[in-house]
Amino acid sequence: MRVYKKGYRVLSSDVDSFRRLRLSRLFTFLQELSIAHTTELGMGREKTLDKGLLWIVTMAQVKVCTLPVYDQEITLLSWPGDTMHLYFPRYYRIEDTQGQPLIEGSALWALMDARSRRIVFPEEYGIDILGEKTGFELGLPPSPRPVKEGTAAAFTVPYSYVDINGHMSNTRYFDLMEDLMPPALRQRMPERILVQFSAEAPLGEQMALEYRAEENSFCLQGQGKKKLFCLNISYQQEEKSHGGQC
């Protein structure tokens, strides 16, 4: 199966106080879709995790028409693109029960050696995933814009933020972002999200954060021993944020 498809009903634990899907949960959905489909395609943990290879996401983008809400039935879809040397493109789509798009996304994944913590060439380990074209591909993620003249903050990676790969989960960066942003922006409907992970942040990593809030956007970046990440989010106009579909 070249396109992975799964039905889902949004749980109370998936949403925020506005009963809309949390961004950290959204990216958890995308991550779990990627893992499940990769396993279905014959490239699961027996060929990766059990042999000391870790799947990591390096860049991602999401386009939001409207966020799913509590108790809503949705369909989650994901499929791979053609492998690009070191990187595995993957595409996503979340639909309502009528097949209308709620969210579209794309990401670049790679394989990292668990010991050296370096990205490896997949062909050297027999990892081969054929791409699929559906016509719904969002396009590969561009680089987010860096923060300029932002507000400084500090953050230390706690145990609860560390994932199976032994570093801060890519999904928890969105919780960190929402904790820092002004309350008024939390109420707004996202339009586009861009994120780039330049290096991993292990347990206890001390980050120097810089963020900037504007009327329709929020940017956050983090520096540790190396440049760690950069995250941009833009918001829909108020009249569109309550209007449903794209």
C-alpha positions in Angstrom: 0.0 0.0 0.0 1.6 3.3 -1.2 -0.8 5.6 0.8 -1.5 4.9 4.4 -5.0 5.7 5.7 -6.4 5.6 9.2 -9.7 6.8 10.7 -9.6 8.6 14.0 -11.9 10.3 16.5 -10.3 13.3 18.3 -10.0 12.7 22.0 -10.2 15.1 24.9 -6.5 14.5 25.5 -5.7 15.7 22.0 -7.2 19.2 22.3 -6.6 22.5 24.1 -8.9 24.7 26.1 -10.5 25.9 22.8 -11.3 22.2 22.0 -9.1 22.3 19.0 -6.3 19.9 18.2 -3.1 20.8 19.9 -0.1 21.4 17.6 2.0 19.0 19.6 -0.7 16.3 19.1 -0.9 17.2 15.4 2.8 16.5 14.9 2.5 13.4 17.0 -0.1 12.2 14.5 2.2 12.9 11.6 5.1 11.1 13.4 3.1 8.0 14.2 1.6 7.9 10.6 5.2 7.9 9.3 6.3 5.1 11.6 3.2 2.9 10.9 3.5 3.3 7.1 7.2 2.7 7.0 6.6 -0.5 9.0 3.9 -1.5 6.6 6.3 -1.0 3.7 8.8 -3.4 5.2 11.2 -0.9 6.7 10.2 -1.2 10.3 12.1 -1.5 13.5 13.7 -4.8 12.6 15.7 -3.0 9.9 16.2 0.3 11.7 15.7 0.7 15.5 16.8 -2.9 16.3 20.0 -2.3 14.3 20.9 1.0 15.9 19.3 3.3 13.4 16.9 6.1 14.5 14.3 7.9 12.3 14.6 11.7 12.8 12.6 14.5 11.2 14.8 17.4 9.9 12.3 19.8 8.4 8.5 20.0 8.2 5.7 22.3 7.1 2.0 22.2 7.6 -0.8 24.1 5.9 -4.0 24.5 8.0 -7.4 25.0 6.6 -9.0 24.4 10.0 -7.9 22.4 13.1 -9.9 19.3 14.0 -12.0 19.7 17.2 -12.9 17.4 20.1 -14.9 14.4 19.1 -14.6 15.0 15.4 -14.1 12.0 13.1 -11.2 12.6 10.8 -9.1 10.6 8.3 -5.3 10.6 8.4 -3.3 9.9 5.3 0.4 9.7 4.6 2.7 8.6 1.7 6.4 8.7 0.8 8.1 10.8 -1.9 11.1 9.8 -3.9 14.2 9.4 -1.7 16.6 12.3 -2.0 20.2 11.0 -1.3 20.1 11.2 2.5 16.5 12.3 3.0 13.1 10.7 2.8 10.3 13.1 1.9 6.9 12.3 3.3 3.5 13.9 2.7 0.4 14.1 4.9 -3.2 15.0 4.6 -6.0 15.1 7.2 -9.6 15.1 5.9 -13.1 15.4 7.4 -15.7 12.7 6.8 -16.6 14.3 3.5 -13.1 14.1 2.2 -12.4 17.8 2.5 -8.9 18.8 3.5 -8.4 20.1 7.0 -4.6 19.9 7.1 -1.8 19.2 4.5 1.8 18.7 5.4 5.2 17.5 4.3 8.5 16.6 6.0 12.0 15.5 5.4 13.1 12.4 7.4 16.5 10.9 7.8 18.3 8.0 9.5 20.7 8.6 12.3 23.2 6.2 13.8 22.4 5.8 17.5 26.0 5.6 18.5 27.7 8.2 16.4 24.6 10.5 16.3 25.3 11.2 12.6 23.0 10.9 9.6 23.8 7.8 7.5 23.3 6.8 3.8 20.2 4.6 3.7 21.5 2.4 0.9 24.4 1.2 3.1 21.8 -0.4 5.4 19.4 -1.7 2.7 16.8 0.9 3.5 14.8 1.6 0.3 11.4 3.3 0.1 9.7 3.9 -3.2 7.9 7.2 -3.6 4.3 7.8 -4.6 2.6 10.7 -6.4 -1.0 11.5 -5.5 -1.4 15.0 -6.8 -1.9 16.2 -3.3 1.7 16.8 -2.4 2.2 20.1 -0.6 5.8 20.6 -1.6 9.0 20.2 0.3 9.4 22.3 3.4 11.3 25.6 3.0 13.6 27.0 5.7 11.9 29.1 8.4 13.0 32.7 8.8 15.3 33.3 11.7 14.3 35.5 14.7 15.5 39.0 14.6 15.5 41.4 17.6 13.5 39.0 19.7 12.9 38.4 23.4 15.4 36.1 25.1 14.5 33.2 27.4 16.2 30.1 28.8 15.0 26.5 28.8 16.5 23.2 30.0 15.2 19.9 28.4 13.4 17.9 31.1 13.0 14.1 31.3 9.3 14.3 30.3 10.3 15.9 26.9 12.7 13.2 25.9 11.6 10.6 23.4 12.6 7.1 22.2 15.6 8.5 20.4 17.0 10.0 23.6 16.5 13.6 22.7 13.8 16.3 23.0 10.8 15.1 20.9 10.1 17.1 17.8 6.5 17.3 19.0 7.3 19.1 22.3 8.8 22.1 20.6 5.3 23.1 19.8 4.3 23.0 23.5 7.3 25.1 24.3 6.3 27.6 21.6 2.7 27.9 22.9 3.9 28.3 26.4 5.9 31.4 25.3 3.4 33.1 23.0 1.0 35.8 24.0 -2.5 34.4 25.0 -4.2 36.3 22.1 -2.2 34.3 19.5 -3.1 31.0 21.2 -6.7 31.7 20.3 -6.0 32.3 16.6 -6.3 29.6 13.9 -2.9 28.7 12.4 -2.4 29.0 8.7 1.2 27.8 8.1 3.8 26.1 10.3 7.5 25.7 9.4 10.1 24.0 11.5 13.8 23.0 11.0 15.7 20.9 13.4 19.5 21.5 13.0 20.7 19.4 15.9 19.3 17.3 18.7 18.7 18.5 22.2 19.4 15.7 24.8 18.2 15.5 28.4 19.5 18.5 30.4 20.5 20.6 27.3 20.4 24.2 28.2 18.9 26.3 25.4 19.2 30.0 24.8 15.8 30.8 23.3 14.8 33.9 21.2 11.3 34.6 20.1 9.3 37.3 18.5 5.5 37.8 18.4 3.9 39.9 15.7 0.2 40.5 14.9 -0.2 37.5 12.7 2.9 35.4 13.4 5.2 33.9 16.0 8.9 32.8 15.6 11.0 30.9 18.0 14.6 29.6 17.8 16.9 27.8 20.1 20.7 27.6 20.5 22.6 25.2 22.7 26.1 23.9 22.1 24.9 24.1 18.5 22.1 25.8 16.6 19.2 23.6 17.6 15.9 24.6 15.9 13.9 27.4 14.3 10.1 27.4 14.2 7.7 29.8 12.4 3.9 29.9 12.7 1.6 32.3 10.8 -2.1 32.8 11.5 -5.2 33.2 9.4 -7.1 36.4 9.2 -9.8 36.6 11.8 -12.7 36.2 9.4 -11.1 33.1 7.8 -10.2 31.5 11.1 -13.9 30.9 11.7 -14.9 30.1 8.2 -14.1 26.3 8.0 -12.6 25.0 4.8 -9.9 26.5 2.6 
